[in-house]
Amino acid sequence: MNLTNQIRILLILFPLFFTTICWGQILNKGLIFADDLNVVAQEKSTNLISVGNDEVRALVVKFDPNKNAHFINNERDTAISVSFWLRPQNIQRHPGAILGEQNVFYFRYLSNKQLQFNLWKRMDIETPAVLTEDQWQHIGFTLNKKGHLNIYFNGDLITRDSIPDDWWKKKEQVVLGKDMYGVGAEGFMDELRIWNKTLTEKEIKEEYNRSGLHPSLTYGLKLYLPLANDCRNLANNKIDMDVTEHITFPKNQKAKESAYFVSGKSYAKVDNITFDAQKTIALWIKPTNNESPLALIGNSDFSFRYLSKTKQLWYSVPMKYGIKSKPSETSDNQWIHVAISLNYNHKIDYYLNGIKIDSQPIESGTGNANTIEIGRSFWNDSYDGNMSEIAIWNRKLSDEEIKEVYNGKLKTLLPDKKTSVAGYLVPALSLMLLAVIFVLQIKRKKSNLNILRNAITNEFPLKNAVYFLQKFRAYNNDGEDISNEFSPTLIRLFALILLYPKVYQRNVSSFELSDILWPDESPVLQKNNRSTNIHRLRTIFKRLSGLDLNYQNKTWQIKIDKTVFIDIESFTTLLQQLNYKSSVHNIKLDNRILTNGFDTLVRLYDDKRLSTLAQKCEEYKEIKDWGNLAYFSKLWLSIDTLSDEAIKLQVNALLHLKQKQKALNAYNAFCQNYALLLNEKYSLNFEKMGDC
C-alpha cells in the first residue's frame, strides 16, 4: 500500500475514530458506578455470586435470593440513569427486585414478564411483557428531576411516563437483587452502569451497542436441518423429526442440496420444540408457486409465510394479528434466503438475502404449542418448491448474526456428523497400525526421552513449572506436560500480566490488556475476548498449585507461590545457575509472544535483561573466564541478534579458547543476519575482531 492510499485511509478513519472517542467520553461523563460486578462479588459475601463460565458473557454475577443484599454507595443528585444486562430465571414463579434505592424506588421484573418501576408506596409503572426467560437482555431507565421516566429494552424506548417531581429529595443506598419486602431476583447480571444524569435515547442505544456481545451462532439453536439428503437435525440437542410426508431430495450436482416439497402433500413435523418471547427462523427457499401464500414454518401459535406475488414475508398469530413486511425487489425462480427475528411485545425484523428489509412493532404471542410443522400452516396453506438449511433459535438474532447465517457460517459450525461404516473402519485400522508402530519404537525412544528429561531436570523442575524462554512449556503438579492447553492468546495473556510490572512497575489494567492483545477489535469484542481468556487461564491455573489470577484495584496480577517455578519470574536466579556447561543456549521469549502488540513491552523487558547479561560478560572478561564469556555472550545474541558488542565478545572468547572455526562460524552467521535485517554489510572484518 503506497503512502497516498495510507493517508487517504487515515483521513477517512480519523473522523470515525474521533467521534467514537468523543462519544465514549460523553457516556462516561456523570458515571458514578461502573465496577466489574464479577470482581466485586469475589471480594464481598453478599447475594452476588461470581460466575466465570457464562456461555455468552463469560464473567458475570448470579443473584442468590437467600443471601443478604449487596449495597452500592449512591452519588446521584437530582437525576439518575441505569443500564445493565440481565438474564432472568424463574420469571413465572415469582417477581424479582433487580435494583433500587431503599424506600425510594425499586426496579423489578414481574411474573407476567413485564418490567416495573415502583415509586415506593406511591405508584407503579409497568412496561409491556418483553422479557424472555434465561436469555441476556439489555435493560435501562432514566429519571430526571421533573419525574420524567423512560424505560428501555435492548436499546429501544418501550415505556414513557412520569412520577411526582419530588422523588429525588430522598436518597438512599442502591440495593441489588432485593427490595424491602425481601423479594429476591433470580438470574444473572452484567455491565451495571449508573449515571448522575439522564441519558438521551441515542446514548442508551450507544450503551446497548457498546456493551453487547456476539455469542456463537449455535447458542440457542433449537433446530438445524441442512436438508441435503434427509431431515436430520444437526443442532446439539435431541429434537428430531416426528413425521415427514412426501418430501424428496433431488440429486443435481449443479443445484443447491435441498428438499423438494409438493403443494398440498409435503410437510415435516417436529415435536418437543418450544419458544418463549424470542424467536429467529432462517432458511433458503426456491418457490415454484408464485400466486398463493407459501407456508414455510408454523403451528397453532404462529405462522411464517412468503408471498411470492408481492415478495413479502408474513408473520401472524392465528385469530389475533398478521404483520407483513414491505415488498422487496427479489426476483422469482432463484434461491432466496428468508429470515425473521422477533421479540414479542417489542419488534419483529424481516430479512431477505441477509439484509434487513423491514422492522415493525409486534404484539404478544399466544399458547404453549410444542410442535412445529414445515411446509404447511394453521391456515392450511402449503409450500411448493425447494427448501434448504432451515435454522430455528429460541432467541432473537442481531442483524450481524443474520448476515453470518446468510454467508454460511452456521454450516461451518455444525458439520454433518453422519459417517458410513467404512468411514469408521479406516480410522480404526489406522489407529491400530499407529499403535503397533508406537509399541515397536517406544523402547528405542524411551532412553532418548529420559536423557532429554534428565538434562532439563538437572537445572530446572519438571513439576509445577512454566517456561516462557525459547519455547513455551508448562507442567502440572504430577509432571504432566500441559503446554497444549495454552493457546497462543493464553500464552500472550499470561506473559503480559507477568511482564508488565517488571517494565512499568505497576500491574496491567483491563484496558491495557485489551489494547495490547486485541488492538483492532471493537470494545465489545475486546471485553468478550478478555473475559473468555481470563476464565480459561484461571481454569488451567487450578492444575498448577500456587498460581492465582487476581483483579485488585482495577488491575490484574498473578500471585505466585514459592512452590511454582516460572523462568521469567526467576530470571536473575536462573542466570546464577547457568554456566557454559548448561544445556540452555537461547533465552529469547517464545515466538508466540513476539507479536506487534508486544513490541514495546518486550523491548523494554529485554533491555533490563541485556543490562544484566552485559554486566556478567564484563565480569567474565575481567577475570578471563573465556568459557562463560563465550556462553553468556551467546545468550546475549539470542535476545539481541544484531549486538555489535556481543559478537565481539563471543569471537574473542572463542579465539582465546583456541576454537577459531567456531568463532568464524559465529561471525559469518552474525554477518548474514546483519545483512538480511539491515540490508547492509557488517563493517568489521573477522581478522580485526581479535583486536577488539
C-alpha positions, 0 to 999 in steps of 0.5 A, spaced: 500 500 500 503 506 497 503 512 502 497 516 498 492 510 499 495 510 507 493 517 508 487 517 504 485 511 509 487 515 515 483 521 513 477 517 512 478 513 519 480 519 523 473 522 523 470 515 525 475 514 530 474 521 533 467 521 534 467 514 537 472 517 542 468 523 543 462 519 544 465 514 549 467 520 553 460 523 553 457 516 556 462 516 561 461 523 563 456 523 570 458 515 571 458 514 578 458 506 578 461 502 573 465 496 577 466 489 574 460 486 578 464 479 577 470 482 581 466 485 586 462 479 588 469 475 589 471 480 594 464 481 598 459 475 601 453 478 599 447 475 594 452 476 588 455 470 586 461 470 581 460 466 575 466 465 570 463 460 565 457 464 562 456 461 555 455 468 552 458 473 557 463 469 560 464 473 567 458 475 570 454 475 577 448 470 579 443 473 584 442 468 590 435 470 593 437 467 600 443 471 601 443 478 604 443 484 599 449 487 596 449 495 597 452 500 592 454 507 595 449 512 591 452 519 588 446 521 584 443 528 585 437 530 582 437 525 576 439 518 575 440 513 569 441 505 569 443 500 564 445 493 565 444 486 562 440 481 565 438 474 564 432 472 568 430 465 571 424 463 574 420 469 571 413 465 572 414 463 579 415 469 582 417 477 581 424 479 582 427 486 585 433 487 580 435 494 583 433 500 587 434 505 592 431 503 599 424 506 600 425 510 594 424 506 588 425 499 586 426 496 579 423 489 578 421 484 573 414 481 574 411 474 573 407 476 567 414 478 564 413 485 564 418 490 567 416 495 573 418 501 576 415 502 583 415 509 586 415 506 593 408 506 596 406 511 591 405 508 584 407 503 579 409 503 572 409 497 568 412 496 561 409 491 556 411 483 557 418 483 553 422 479 557 424 472 555 426 467 560 434 465 561 436 469 555 441 476 556 437 482 555 439 489 555 435 493 560 435 501 562 431 507 565 432 514 566 429 519 571 430 526 571 428 531 576 421 533 573 419 525 574 420 524 567 421 516 566 423 512 560 424 505 560 428 501 555 429 494 552 435 492 548 436 499 546 429 501 544 424 506 548 418 501 550 415 505 556 414 513 557 411 516 563 412 520 569 412 520 577 411 526 582 417 531 581 419 530 588 422 523 588 429 525 588 429 529 595 430 522 598 436 518 597 438 512 599 443 506 598 442 502 591 440 495 593 441 489 588 437 483 587 432 485 593 427 490 595 424 491 602 419 486 602 425 481 601 423 479 594 429 476 591 431 476 583 433 470 580 438 470 574 444 473 572 447 480 571 452 484 567 455 491 565 451 495 571 452 502 569 449 508 573 449 515 571 448 522 575 444 524 569 439 522 564 441 519 558 438 521 551 435 515 547 441 515 542 446 514 548 442 508 551 442 505 544 450 507 544 450 503 551 446 497 548 451 497 542 457 498 546 456 493 551 453 487 547 456 481 545 456 476 539 455 469 542 456 463 537 451 462 532 449 455 535 447 458 542 440 457 542 439 453 536 433 449 537 433 446 530 438 445 524 436 441 518 441 442 512 436 438 508 441 435 503 439 428 503 434 427 509 431 431 515 436 430 520 437 435 525 444 437 526 443 442 532 446 439 539 440 437 542 435 431 541 429 434 537 428 430 531 423 429 526 416 426 528 413 425 521 415 427 514 410 426 508 412 426 501 418 430 501 424 428 496 431 430 495 433 431 488 440 429 486 443 435 481 450 436 482 449 443 479 443 445 484 443 447 491 442 440 496 435 441 498 428 438 499 423 438 494 416 439 497 409 438 493 403 443 494 398 440 498 402 433 500 409 435 503 410 437 510 415 435 516 413 435 523 417 436 529 415 435 536 418 437 543 420 444 540 418 450 544 419 458 544 418 463 549 418 471 547 424 470 542 424 467 536 429 467 529 427 462 523 432 462 517 432 458 511 433 458 503 427 457 499 426 456 491 418 457 490 415 454 484 408 457 486 408 464 485 400 466 486 398 463 493 401 464 500 407 459 501 407 456 508 414 455 510 414 454 518 408 454 523 403 451 528 397 453 532 401 459 535 404 462 529 405 462 522 411 464 517 409 465 510 412 468 503 408 471 498 411 470 492 406 475 488 408 481 492 415 478 495 413 479 502 414 475 508 408 474 513 408 473 520 401 472 524 398 469 530 392 465 528 385 469 530 389 475 533 394 479 528 398 478 521 404 483 520 407 483 513 413 486 511 414 491 505 415 488 498 422 487 496 425 487 489 427 479 489 426 476 483 422 469 482 425 462 480 432 463 484 434 461 491 432 466 496 434 466 503 428 468 508 429 470 515 425 473 521 427 475 528 422 477 533 421 479 540 414 479 542 411 485 545 417 489 542 419 488 534 419 483 529 425 484 523 424 481 516 430 479 512 431 477 505 438 475 502 441 477 509 439 484 509 434 487 513 428 489 509 423 491 514 422 492 522 415 493 525 412 493 532 409 486 534 404 484 539 404 478 544 404 471 542 399 466 544 399 458 547 404 453 549 404 449 542 410 444 542 410 442 535 412 445 529 410 443 522 414 445 515 411 446 509 404 447 511 400 452 516 394 453 521 391 456 515 392 450 511 396 453 506 402 449 503 409 450 500 411 448 493 418 448 491 425 447 494 427 448 501 434 448 504 438 449 511 432 451 515 435 454 522 430 455 528 433 459 535 429 460 541 432 467 541 432 473 537 438 474 532 442 481 531 442 483 524 450 481 524 448 474 526 443 474 520 448 476 515 453 470 518 447 465 517 446 468 510 454 467 508 454 460 511 457 460 517 452 456 521 454 450 516 461 451 518 459 450 525 455 444 525 458 439 520 454 433 518 456 428 523 453 422 519 459 417 517 458 410 513 461 404 516 467 404 512 468 411 514 469 408 521 473 402 519 479 406 516 480 410 522 480 404 526 485 400 522 489 406 522 489 407 529 491 400 530 497 400 525 499 407 529 499 403 535 503 397 533 508 402 530 508 406 537 509 399 541 515 397 536 519 404 537 517 406 544 523 402 547 528 405 542 525 412 544 524 411 551 532 412 553 532 418 548 526 421 552 529 420 559 536 423 557 532 429 554 528 429 561 534 428 565 538 434 562 532 439 563 531 436 570 538 437 572 537 445 572 530 446 572 523 442 575 519 438 571 513 439 576 509 445 577 513 449 572 512 454 566 517 456 561 516 462 557 524 462 554 525 459 547 519 455 547 513 455 551 512 449 556 508 448 562 507 442 567 502 440 572 503 438 579 504 430 577 509 432 571 504 432 566 506 436 560 500 441 559 503 446 554 497 444 549 492 447 553 495 454 552 493 457 546 497 462 543 492 468 546 493 464 553 500 464 552 500 472 550 495 473 556 499 470 561 506 473 559 503 480 559 500 480 566 507 477 568 511 482 564 508 488 565 510 490 572 517 488 571 517 494 565 512 499 568 512 497 575 505 497 576 500 491 574 496 491 567 489 494 567 483 491 563 484 496 558 491 495 557 490 488 556 485 489 551 489 494 547 495 490 547 492 483 545 486 485 541 488 492 538 483 492 532 477 489 535 471 493 537 470 494 545 465 489 545 469 484 542 475 486 546 471 485 553 468 478 550 475 476 548 478 478 555 473 475 559 473 468 555 481 468 556 481 470 563 476 464 565 480 459 561 487 461 564 484 461 571 481 454 569 488 451 567 491 455 573 487 450 578 492 444 575 498 448 577 498 449 585 500 456 587 498 460 581 492 465 582 489 470 577 487 476 581 483 483 579 485 488 585 484 495 584 482 495 577 488 491 575 490 484 574 496 480 577 498 473 578 500 471 585 505 466 585 507 461 590 514 459 592 512 452 590 511 454 582 517 455 578 516 460 572 523 462 568 521 469 567 519 470 574 526 467 576 530 470 571 536 473 575 536 466 579 536 462 573 542 466 570 546 464 577 545 457 575 547 457 568 554 456 566 557 454 559 556 447 561 548 448 561 544 445 556 540 452 555 543 456 549 537 461 547 533 465 552 529 469 547 521 469 549 517 464 545 515 466 538 508 466 540 509 472 544 513 476 539 507 479 536 506 487 534 502 488 540 508 486 544 513 490 541 514 495 546 513 491 552 518 486 550 523 491 548 523 494 554 523 487 558 529 485 554 533 491 555 533 490 563 535 483 561 541 485 556 543 490 562 544 484 566 547 479 561 552 485 559 554 486 566 556 478 567 560 478 560 564 484 563 565 480 569 567 474 565 572 478 561 575 481 567 577 475 570 578 471 563 573 466 564 573 465 556 568 459 557 562 463 560 564 469 556 563 465 550 556 462 553 553 468 556 555 472 550 551 467 546 545 468 550 546 475 549 545 474 541 539 470 542 535 476 545 539 481 541 541 478 534 544 484 531 549 486 538 555 489 535 558 488 542 556 481 543 559 478 537 565 481 539 565 478 545 563 471 543 569 471 537 574 473 542 572 468 547 572 463 542 579 465 539 582 465 546 579 458 547 583 456 541 576 454 537 577 459 531 572 455 526 567 456 531 568 463 532 568 464 524 562 460 524 559 465 529 561 471 525 559 469 518 552 467 521 552 474 525 554 477 518 548 474 514 543 476 519 546 483 519 545 483 512 538 480 511 535 485 517 539 491 515 540 490 508 547 492 509 554 489 510 557 488 517 563 493 517 568 489 521 572 484 518 573 477 522 581 478 522 580 485 526 575 482 531 581 479 535 583 486 536 577 488 539 
